Amino acid sequence: MAKMEFLREFWGFLKVRKLYWLSPIIIILLLLGALILLTESTGVAPFVYTLF
């Protein structure tokens, strides 16, 4: 619950400060983090290495 509140408040901050250009950077970082977490303990790791 606290994470969602943080994200909502952060998005409000970005809207007020007109920092929309940061949203693609944040999304890419979140996707890369999720990719790292998924490949730590699954059989997907060999396939991910071929991407990089």
N, C-alpha and C positions, 0 to 999 in steps of 0.2 A: 504494500500500500504506500509506503514512504517513497519507493522508487518511482511510482507513477506520479506522485505529487511533485517530486523533483523534476521529472521530465516535463510536466505541465508548466511548472514555474520557469524552467529553462527555456521552453518554447515561447512563453510570454515575454521573457527577457529578449529573446532574439527578435520577436515581432516589434517590440517597443524601440529597440536600438537599430532596427532595420538591417540586421545582420543575416539576411536570408542566404547569403553566399556561404555561410558556415554550414548550413544544413547538408549539402552534398558531402562535405568532408566528414561530418559526424556520422552520416549514414554509412559511408565507405568504411570508416574505422569500426563501427559496430558490426558490419558484415564480416570484416576480416577477423575480428575477435570471435564471432560466432563460428567461423570456419576453423579457427585454431582450436576452439573448445570441442568441436565435433570430431576433429581428426586426431585428437589426443588418444582416444581409447577405442576407436572403431577401425574397421578394415578399410576405411576410405582413404587413409593416409597415402598409400602408394599411388592412388589416382590423383590426389591433390598435388603431389610432387611433380607430376608431369605438366601441370599448369604453370609452374614457376620454373 
